[in-house]
Amino acid sequence: MAEDGFDVVVIGAGVIGLAIAARLASDRRSVLVLERETGIARGVTSRNSEVIHAGIYYPAESLKAVSCVEGRERLYRWCASKRVDHRRTGKLIVATQPSELATLEALFAKGRANGVPGLEIIDTEACRSLEPEVRAHAAILSPETGIVDAHGFCGSLLAAAESEGAILALAKRVVGLARGAAGWRIEVVGEESTHAETITAEVVVDAAGLEADRIAELAGVDVGAHGLRQHPCKGDYFVLAPGDTVRASRLIYPVPQQAGLGIHLTLDLAGRPRFGPDATYVEDRDAFEVDAAKAAAFGAAVARYLPGLAGATLLPDYAGIRPKLAGPGEAFRDFVVEEGSAWGAPGFIGCLGIESPGLTASLALAERVARIVVA
């Protein structure tokens, strides 16, 4: 490390950036985390569903599958040791009619291939005994699915990073990246300044969420040519109006739909149910207003597996935007967590397309980055 620089600069203080910072700082590297907001976890992480995913949905041996399964176990251990609020709720993925059985069985096989433990296919009666209000012809029971306090988790990551000497710099927007003989020069501006200051680092880690492709472009990466352009995809969530209730102790998902996982029921740590998300590609990366006109469609989707909610009133709750690498109508795209030599940016590590299950996978992805830094 140069006397006036850092071993690693991490751009982004969401869950991915903080997990990476904590892991690299534990190796006694000097680490600086740059965050454009005035607090941590205010981007994609702040609008996360807070689900701890089991690893069922992703193609075998994909980075999403491998990092989700590994990351889930790391996350549960971390939360237990750091006293981060979490709960292993379990989940049901329900087929409401016989025509969905083939899809359910294929999903079960995929989960088994990914090494997800404890999966079972259960029948109508077994499902009803677990969740009396759910209507299902059959269901996958996933006991390893859970929920977590995402902000509390991020706070614990920051504490771990800072205890090993990492530094967090808030309200610092990266406006320039240049590779030189001695490493990277990073130009940043403060919240109320137009004057750029320069920071040097041997390695730059791009964990900037929705801004990750912009940061990669600053580093000289042709994101279009390398398939690294992110496509913002919005998901809305709704909640029940006061007076309408549903009893559920587990997360309830329908069989996956063509456009995504379908409108599902998740729970927060207080037990409050939420319904969503849908998936709509948007141009505006700050388009967080929930479209109240979707309430009827959401309600109809939910009533397929929770018939007691037919006619219930749904109210807008919140929306999140995912940094997807797959554009509209495109096939599955995996996480990208790679060193940038092949992109013409040696010493630059790009974390792009980190959508769901990014929170679950965060500690495993941080381990991957640590291996890249050592290599």
VENBEL-V555875 format. One record per residue. N is the residue number from 1. RES is the residue in one letter. SS is DSSP state (alpha for helix, beta for strand, coil for the rest). OMEGA is omega in radians with two decimals (999 if undefined). NEAR is the number of other ideal C-beta (glycine too) atoms within 12 Angstrom. Layout:
BEGIN
n/res/ss/omega/near
N/RES/SS/OMEGA/NEAR
N/RES/SS/OMEGA/NEAR
END
This chain:
BEGIN
n/res/ss/omega/near
1/M/coil/3.03/20
2/A/coil/-3.07/17
3/E/coil/-3.08/8
4/D/coil/-3.10/15
5/G/coil/-3.09/25
6/F/beta/3.00/33
7/D/beta/-3.07/31
8/V/beta/2.90/47
9/V/beta/3.08/49
10/V/beta/3.14/53
11/I/beta/-3.14/49
12/G/coil/3.14/50
13/A/coil/2.91/47
14/G/coil/-3.05/46
15/V/alpha/-3.12/49
16/I/alpha/-3.14/56
17/G/alpha/-3.13/53
18/L/alpha/3.08/47
19/A/alpha/3.12/52
20/I/alpha/-3.14/53
21/A/alpha/-3.14/50
22/A/alpha/-3.11/42
23/R/alpha/-3.10/38
24/L/alpha/3.10/42
25/A/alpha/3.13/34
26/S/coil/3.07/24
27/D/coil/3.11/24
28/R/coil/3.00/14
29/R/coil/3.03/32
30/S/coil/-3.00/29
31/V/beta/3.00/48
32/L/beta/3.07/42
33/V/beta/3.10/47
34/L/beta/-3.14/43
35/E/coil/-3.09/38
36/R/coil/3.11/31
37/E/coil/-3.12/28
38/T/coil/3.08/17
39/G/coil/-3.14/21
40/I/coil/2.99/39
41/A/coil/3.14/38
42/R/coil/3.11/26
43/G/coil/-3.13/38
44/V/alpha/-3.09/44
45/T/alpha/-3.06/45
46/S/alpha/-3.10/26
47/R/alpha/3.12/37
48/N/coil/3.11/42
49/S/coil/3.11/41
50/E/coil/3.09/43
51/V/beta/2.95/46
52/I/beta/-3.03/48
53/H/coil/-3.14/47
54/A/coil/-3.12/44
55/G/coil/-3.01/43
56/I/coil/-2.82/45
57/Y/coil/-2.87/40
58/Y/coil/-3.13/35
59/P/coil/-3.13/24
60/A/coil/3.10/23
61/E/coil/3.00/16
62/S/coil/3.12/24
63/L/alpha/3.07/33
64/K/alpha/-3.12/38
65/A/alpha/-3.06/33
66/V/alpha/-3.09/30
67/S/alpha/3.10/40
68/C/alpha/-3.12/43
69/V/alpha/3.10/38
70/E/alpha/-3.09/29
71/G/alpha/3.12/42
72/R/alpha/-3.13/40
73/E/alpha/3.08/29
74/R/alpha/-3.10/31
75/L/alpha/3.11/46
76/Y/alpha/3.13/28
77/R/alpha/3.13/17
78/W/alpha/-3.10/34
79/C/alpha/3.12/35
80/A/alpha/-3.07/19
81/S/alpha/-3.10/15
82/K/alpha/3.14/26
83/R/coil/3.02/14
84/V/coil/-3.09/32
85/D/coil/3.13/22
86/H/beta/3.13/31
87/R/beta/3.07/27
88/R/coil/-3.00/26
89/T/coil/-2.91/33
90/G/coil/-3.09/31
91/K/beta/2.96/45
92/L/beta/2.98/44
93/I/beta/-2.89/47
94/V/beta/2.93/46
95/A/beta/-3.07/35
96/T/coil/-3.13/31
97/Q/coil/-3.07/19
98/P/alpha/-3.10/15
99/S/alpha/-3.13/12
100/E/alpha/-3.07/26
101/L/alpha/-3.12/23
102/A/alpha/3.11/16
103/T/alpha/3.13/28
104/L/alpha/-3.13/36
105/E/alpha/3.08/21
106/A/alpha/3.11/22
107/L/alpha/3.08/37
108/F/alpha/3.13/30
109/A/alpha/3.12/19
110/K/alpha/3.11/30
111/G/alpha/3.11/37
112/R/alpha/3.13/24
113/A/alpha/3.13/22
114/N/coil/3.11/33
115/G/coil/3.10/23
116/V/coil/-3.07/37
117/P/coil/2.94/20
118/G/coil/-3.10/22
119/L/coil/3.06/32
120/E/beta/2.89/25
121/I/beta/-3.09/27
122/I/beta/-3.09/30
123/D/beta/-3.07/20
124/T/alpha/-3.06/25
125/E/alpha/3.12/15
126/A/alpha/3.09/21
127/C/alpha/-3.13/32
128/R/alpha/-3.14/20
129/S/alpha/3.11/15
130/L/alpha/-3.08/30
131/E/coil/-3.01/35
132/P/coil/-3.08/20
133/E/coil/-3.10/28
134/V/coil/3.04/42
135/R/coil/-3.12/27
136/A/coil/2.97/38
137/H/coil/3.05/28
138/A/beta/-3.12/34
139/A/beta/2.93/41
140/I/beta/3.02/46
141/L/beta/3.11/37
142/S/beta/-3.06/39
143/P/coil/-3.06/25
144/E/coil/3.10/34
145/T/coil/-3.14/43
146/G/beta/3.12/34
147/I/beta/-3.06/39
148/V/beta/3.00/41
149/D/coil/-3.03/28
150/A/alpha/-3.11/40
151/H/alpha/3.08/28
152/G/alpha/3.08/25
153/F/alpha/3.13/43
154/C/alpha/3.09/42
155/G/alpha/3.12/27
156/S/alpha/3.07/33
157/L/alpha/3.12/46
158/L/alpha/3.13/36
159/A/alpha/3.13/23
160/A/alpha/3.13/29
161/A/alpha/-3.10/35
162/E/alpha/3.10/23
163/S/alpha/3.10/16
164/E/coil/3.04/21
165/G/coil/3.10/24
166/A/coil/-3.12/36
167/I/beta/3.06/27
168/L/beta/3.08/33
169/A/beta/-3.11/32
170/L/coil/3.12/23
171/A/coil/3.13/21
172/K/beta/-3.13/33
173/R/beta/3.13/30
174/V/beta/-3.11/42
175/V/beta/3.14/27
176/G/beta/3.07/24
177/L/beta/3.13/38
178/A/beta/3.13/25
179/R/beta/3.09/27
180/G/beta/-3.10/17
181/A/coil/-3.08/12
182/A/coil/-3.13/16
183/G/beta/-3.05/27
184/W/beta/2.97/39
185/R/beta/-3.08/30
186/I/beta/3.09/41
187/E/beta/-3.13/27
188/V/beta/3.04/34
189/V/beta/3.11/22
190/G/beta/-3.05/21
191/E/coil/-3.07/16
192/E/coil/-3.09/10
193/S/coil/3.00/14
194/T/coil/3.14/12
195/H/coil/-3.11/11
196/A/coil/2.98/19
197/E/beta/-3.07/21
198/T/beta/3.10/23
199/I/beta/3.11/35
200/T/beta/-3.14/31
201/A/beta/3.04/41
202/E/beta/-3.08/31
203/V/beta/3.02/40
204/V/beta/3.06/52
205/V/beta/-3.14/55
206/D/beta/3.09/51
207/A/coil/-2.94/52
208/A/coil/3.03/44
209/G/alpha/-3.13/43
210/L/alpha/-3.14/41
211/E/alpha/-3.01/36
212/A/alpha/3.12/48
213/D/alpha/3.06/34
214/R/alpha/3.12/30
215/I/alpha/3.10/43
216/A/alpha/3.10/41
217/E/alpha/3.09/31
218/L/alpha/3.14/30
219/A/coil/3.11/42
220/G/coil/-3.13/25
221/V/coil/3.04/35
222/D/coil/-3.01/18
223/V/coil/3.09/31
224/G/coil/-3.10/14
225/A/coil/-3.08/14
226/H/coil/3.09/24
227/G/coil/-3.06/26
228/L/coil/3.07/36
229/R/coil/3.12/26
230/Q/coil/-3.11/39
231/H/beta/-3.12/30
232/P/beta/-3.10/35
233/C/beta/-3.03/34
234/K/beta/3.03/35
235/G/beta/3.12/41
236/D/beta/3.05/36
237/Y/beta/3.08/37
238/F/beta/3.05/39
239/V/beta/3.09/32
240/L/beta/3.04/30
241/A/coil/3.08/20
242/P/coil/-3.12/11
243/G/coil/3.05/9
244/D/coil/-3.09/24
245/T/coil/3.00/18
246/V/coil/3.09/33
247/R/coil/3.08/20
248/A/coil/3.10/34
249/S/coil/3.13/22
250/R/coil/2.98/38
251/L/beta/-3.10/44
252/I/beta/3.14/45
253/Y/beta/2.97/46
254/P/beta/2.96/37
255/V/coil/-3.08/38
256/P/coil/3.11/26
257/Q/beta/-3.10/20
258/Q/coil/-3.08/10
259/A/coil/-3.13/18
260/G/beta/-3.08/29
261/L/coil/-3.13/35
262/G/coil/-3.13/34
263/I/coil/-3.06/39
264/H/beta/3.11/42
265/L/beta/2.98/47
266/T/beta/3.14/40
267/L/beta/2.94/32
268/D/coil/-3.04/27
269/L/coil/3.03/24
270/A/coil/-3.14/13
271/G/coil/-3.13/19
272/R/coil/3.12/21
273/P/beta/3.03/36
274/R/beta/-3.07/40
275/F/beta/3.14/48
276/G/beta/-0.19/39
277/P/coil/2.90/39
278/D/coil/-3.10/31
279/A/coil/3.14/32
280/T/beta/3.10/27
281/Y/beta/-3.08/25
282/V/coil/3.04/27
283/E/coil/-3.06/13
284/D/coil/-3.12/14
285/R/coil/3.07/27
286/D/coil/-3.07/16
287/A/coil/-3.01/21
288/F/coil/3.12/24
289/E/coil/3.13/17
290/V/coil/3.14/29
291/D/coil/-3.09/25
292/A/alpha/-3.13/18
293/A/alpha/3.12/14
294/K/alpha/-3.00/30
295/A/alpha/-3.10/31
296/A/alpha/3.13/19
297/A/alpha/3.08/22
298/F/alpha/-3.12/37
299/G/alpha/3.13/30
300/A/alpha/3.13/22
301/A/alpha/-3.12/33
302/V/alpha/-3.09/45
303/A/alpha/3.10/27
304/R/coil/-3.13/32
305/Y/coil/3.02/40
306/L/coil/-3.02/38
307/P/alpha/3.10/20
308/G/alpha/3.13/22
309/L/alpha/3.06/34
310/A/coil/-3.12/20
311/G/coil/3.10/17
312/A/coil/3.13/28
313/T/coil/3.07/22
314/L/beta/-3.13/38
315/L/beta/3.11/23
316/P/beta/3.11/24
317/D/beta/3.12/31
318/Y/beta/3.11/26
319/A/beta/3.02/35
320/G/beta/3.10/41
321/I/beta/-3.08/35
322/R/beta/3.07/39
323/P/beta/-3.05/47
324/K/beta/3.00/41
325/L/coil/3.08/33
326/A/coil/3.08/27
327/G/coil/-3.12/19
328/P/coil/3.09/16
329/G/coil/-3.11/11
330/E/coil/-3.09/15
331/A/coil/3.13/12
332/F/coil/2.98/20
333/R/coil/-3.09/27
334/D/coil/2.91/30
335/F/coil/2.95/41
336/V/beta/3.02/41
337/V/beta/-2.96/38
338/E/beta/2.98/32
339/E/beta/-2.88/28
340/G/beta/-3.13/34
341/S/alpha/3.14/18
342/A/alpha/3.10/17
343/W/alpha/-3.08/29
344/G/coil/-3.10/20
345/A/beta/3.14/31
346/P/beta/-3.12/24
347/G/beta/3.08/35
348/F/beta/3.12/43
349/I/beta/-3.09/47
350/G/beta/3.03/50
351/C/beta/-3.02/48
352/L/beta/-3.13/46
353/G/coil/-3.09/43
354/I/coil/3.06/53
355/E/coil/3.03/46
356/S/coil/0.14/40
357/P/coil/-3.02/44
358/G/alpha/3.14/50
359/L/alpha/3.13/49
360/T/alpha/-3.04/50
361/A/alpha/-2.91/43
362/S/alpha/-3.10/50
363/L/alpha/3.07/43
364/A/alpha/3.10/38
365/L/alpha/3.08/45
366/A/alpha/3.09/44
367/E/alpha/3.09/27
368/R/alpha/3.11/34
369/V/alpha/3.12/43
370/A/alpha/3.11/30
371/R/alpha/3.12/19
372/I/alpha/-3.13/27
373/V/alpha/-3.13/31
374/V/alpha/-3.03/17
375/A/coil/999/14
END
